[in-house]
């Protein structure tokens, strides 16, 4: 079943979910992995489990590495079902002496499985557990991205098992970062951060500072999803520093939808104005863009401009979907504006402005409304709005 020794006596025994296409409303076009690790020592230890439907893969890989079938300790870094779904089967098969987890994780497991008689061993930040030749140090990472989340650091191996942090939804036959296309890997890591961890960026920044303060020497980061970082440890730590600070580039997302292409024409003119100011533009026609891909582009963008025609005194449902989703992820530090066409009423731009303000987007223009079909003058107004947004963004970035 293709187990892999990622370090001496530390084996990947997880599962690959080639078919996963949606994760809580986030499109996972590359599938995912559920990474679990078996540490063979005086106390053989399983780090996390996998989604229930893939339990057979986990069991086959464990038995390939460990024919005796003995597991002394089970460490749970996170209670979510993609990491604990096969927990009942694992406990029944191996009867570990200890289930090691944070207090919130224990409580969540009891609620999920109704098992308050399991041998829970609760740990907190700074606690250690000896396996024999190696020691695990635990670091609570509350709200990255659940209250129960924690890291497990194998001190002698300099291996950080990081739960959901530093992960990607990326199903491949390879296990390490240097074995896949680096551009695709960074793209998937950024998409994961933008759609899972972005609301907790302040906590992520503090965690990175804590890791530095602890003086942890990290040779490898093994997240619970996607590729293991062995060559790019410094790169992913730097990327998380940038993403958690919501560092913006001279880049704008123009997200829109249309009924009869008038709003599309307006979007093109807005983009032209932005480009004239040296702003990179991602124009996202929401009829073809998934909300989670828009968020991935918005992660490092300094501007967010939204367009929709008026429909039923509001805006198009696909635009509402994006704004609802984006508001929950709480991107910060953006400038923006709104635009749209209408036949009568024309409320969309006003309502879009209100939604952008709820997201704390700084509106630098009142917006552009066009009745029916944009004239050359209307398109010039759209272009000038793009110029104004681009110029404001450049000023804020000091460039």
N, C-alpha and C positions, 0 to 999 in steps of 0.2 A: 504493500500500500504506500510505498515511497515515503517512509519516515526520513528525517534528516537530522544528523547531529550538528547543531548550530555552534556548539562549543563542546569541549570534552565532557561527556556524560550529561549533556543537556540536549534533549531531542525534541524536534517539532513533531507533534502527534495530532495536529488539528485536522480541519476539514475544509474542503473547497466547495463553495456554493456557486457553481457556474451559472445557475438559472436566476439568481436574485436580480430583480429589476426595479424594486421599490423598497425603500427603507424609511418608514415614517413620512412619506411624501417627498422623499429625496430620490431622484432617479439614479439607479445603480446599473448603468449600461454595461459595466465591466464585471458584474457579479461581485463576489466578496469571498473572503476567507474568515474562518473562525480559528484563530491560532491558540493552540494549547501546547504546553511544554511539559515533558517528563524529565525530572532531574533524578538521575540514578546516583544514590549516595547511601550512607548507612541508613538513612531514612528516605526512602524513595518517595518523591513528591510530585504530584500532578498540579500544574499551575493552570487553572481554569478548565472548563469543559466546552462543549459546542452546542449548537442548536439541536433540538431534540431529533429532528428528522435525519440528521447526519451522525447520530450516535454510533452507528455501526462502523463508520470510518474511524472515529476516535478509538473504539475498542480494538479494531484490527491493528491500528498503529501502536497502541500501548502494548499489545501482546507480541508484536514483532520485536519491540525493544526489550520487553520485560516478560519473557515467557512464564516466569513464576506467578505472574498476575498479582504481585504484592504491591500495594500502595499504602504507605504509612500516613502521609499527610496529603490533604487536598487544600490548596490555597485558592480562594475565590477573590479576585481583584474587583469584581463588579457583579451585581446581582441580575442584570438584564438577561432576558431569556436567550439571546443569541450566545451567551457565555455560560449559562446555567441550565439551559433547557434539558440537558441529558443528566442532570445532577442526580435524580432519583435512581436512574439506571446505574450510574457510576457508584453511588453509595451501596446499592444492593450487591453489585459485583465485587467490590474491593474492600468494603468495610474499613475505611481509613480510621486511624486512631483519633485524628484531629481534622476538623474543618476550620481552616484558618481564614479569618475575614475581619472586616471592620464591624463595629456595633451596628451601624445602619444596614450593612449587608446582611448580617445575621437576622435582623428584624424583617428585612424584605424577603429573605429566604423562607422564614417561618410563615409569613403571610402568603407567599406564592405556593408553598408546598405543604403547609400545615404540619411541619415536622419540627416540633420544639424539643424533641428528645435526641436529636443528632448531637454529636460531640463537638460543639462549637468552641473554638478557641479565639477569643476576640483580641485584636491587636490595634495599637494606635501608632501614630508617627513616632519613630525612634525605637520601637520595639524590635527585637531580633529573634530569630529562630534558628537554632543549629540543626543542620542535617547530617553532621558528621565532619566531612572535609570542608564543607562550605557553610556560610551563614547568610540568611536572608534578612535584610533590613526593610522595614515597612514604612511607607510614606503615604499618609492619607491625602487624597486629592479631591476633597469634597466639591461637588457640582462640576466636575470635569469627566462626565457630564451628569452624573447622578450623585445624590448625597453619600452613597456608599463607596464611591470609587477610591481605589488606592493603587500605588505602585509597589512592586516587589523588586528589591535591588539585591542581586547576588554579589556579595562584596568581593569574594576572591576572583570571580569571573569578570567583574566590572560590567555586568549585564543588567540592564534596566528592563524589566517586564512592565510595560507602561499602560496596560489596559487599553482604553479607547484613544488615549492621547497618542499623537504621532502616527495614527493609523490612516488607512485608505480603504475604500471599498474597491478592491482590485483583485480579481480572481486570475491567477496565473499558475503555471506549473513550476515557476521559479519561486524561490523563497527569499532571495536577498536583493537589496536595492540596486546593486551594481550589475545585476543580471537582466534588467529590463530597460526599456527606453527611458532615459532620465527625464525627458520632457513630459512624457505621459505620467510618470511617477509623481512629479511635482504637481502636475495638473490635478491628479486624483487626491493628493494630500491636501492641496488648497481647497478643493471642492469639499472634502470631508470637514476641514476646519470651518469653512464658511457655513455649512449646513448643520453642523452638530455643535461645535464649540464656540462659535462667534458670540453668542449671548453671554458667555462666561469669560470673555477676554481679560477682564480685570483680574480674575482669579488665575488665569493661565499665566499672565505676566508675573504675578506674585510667586507662583510655583517655580517659574524659571529662575527668579531671584533666590528662592529657597534652595534650589538645587546647587546654585553657585555657592551660597553661604555654607551649605553642608560639605562642600568640597568633594562632591561625588566625582569619581573618575569613571567615565562611561566609555567603554569600547564598543558597545553594541546596544541598540534599542530594539526591543521586540514587542511591538504593539499587538493587540488582539485582533486586528484586521489588517490584511494586506501584507506588504513586503517588510522584511526585517532590515533595519538600518545598520550596516556594518562599515561601509565606506563613507556614507554621507551623514554621520552622526552630527558633526558640526554644522552641516548645511541645514538639516531639519531643525536643529535648535535655533539657528539664526532665523530661519523662516518663521518659526513660532514666535520669536521675538518681534519680528515685523508685523505678523498677523495680529498678535495680541495687543500691540500698540495701535492697531488699525492705521498703520502708516499708509498714506495715500500716494499714488503715482499721478502724473499728468494724464489721466485716463478717465473716460466718461462712459457710462452705460446709458444708452437711449433705448428704453423699453416701451413698446407700443403695440397696439393692435388696430385693426381698421375694418371698415365695412365695405366701402367702395373705393378704397385706395387714396382718398384725400389725406388721411392721417399719415399714410405711408409717404406721400410726397412731402408732407411737412417734416417728417422724421429725417428724410434725406437732406432737406435744407438746414435743419438744426445741426446735423452731423457735419455738413460743409462748414458751418460757422465755427464749430469746435475744432475741426481739423486746421482751419486757417490760423488758429492760435497754438498750434503744435500739440494738440490734445489727441491722444489715441482714443478711438471710438469703437465701442462694441454696440452695434445696432441690433437689438433683439426683437424681432417680430414674434410676438408671443403666440402666434398660431403655430410656430415651429420650434420655439424655445421652451424648454422645461424650466419651471420656477427655480429649481436647484442649480441649473447651469447659469441662470442670470445671477444668482447669489454668488456663485464662484467667481464670476467676472466683477461683481460689485465689491468683493473682498478688498482689492487693492485700488479701487477706483476712487477718485476724489469728487466725482459728480454723478448725480442720478437724475435723469430727466425722463419723464413719463408722459406718454401720449395716448389718448383714446377719443373716439367720437362719442357723442352723447347718445345713450340708449336708455329709454324709459326713465328719463330725468336723472340718470346716473352715468356710469361708464361700463365698458364691456366686462362680462364676467371673468374673462381670462386676465384682465388687468386687476380686477378686484382680488383674484386668487393670488397674484404675485404680491400685491401690497399687503394683504393679510399675512402671508407667509414671511415677507421681509420684515414687517413690523415686529413679529415675534423673535426674529434673529437679532434685532437691535444693532444694525450697522450705525456707526457714529462718524461724525466729522465730514459729512457730505454737503456739497452745495448742489442746487438743482432748480428745476422749473417744470412747468407742465404745458401741454399743448393739445389741441384737438379740433376736430371739425364737428359741425352740427347742421341740422336743417331748421329746427326751431327749438326754443328753450335754451340749449347750449350750456347746461349746468356742469358738464364734465370737468372742465378746466378748474373751476372753483372748487369742486369736490376733490380733485386730484391734489390741488394745493393744500387743502386741509389735511389730506392723508399724509402728504410729505412732511408737513409741519408736525404731525403726530410722531413721525419717525425722527424728528429733530434735524431734518434736512433744512439747511439755510436757503430760503428762496431768494434768488438774486434777480428775479424778473417776475412780473405779475402773470405771465403766461400769454400764449397766443391762441386766439379762437378764430376759426375760419368757417364761414357759412357755405355749405355745400362743397364747392371746389375752390382750392386756393388759386388766387390770381398771382401773376408775377410779383406784385407788391406784397401780397401775403407771404409768399415764399421768401422774399427779402426780409420781412419782419422775423420769420422763423430763423433765417440765417443769422440775423443780428442778435437774436436771443442766444443762439449758440455761441456767437462771438463773446457776448457779455458773460455767459457762464464760464467759457474757457478762460477769458481774461481774469475773472475773479478767482478761478482755481489757480491759475499761474501766480497771482499775487499772494494767495494763501500759502502756496508751496515755496514762495520766495525764488521763483525761477522765471 
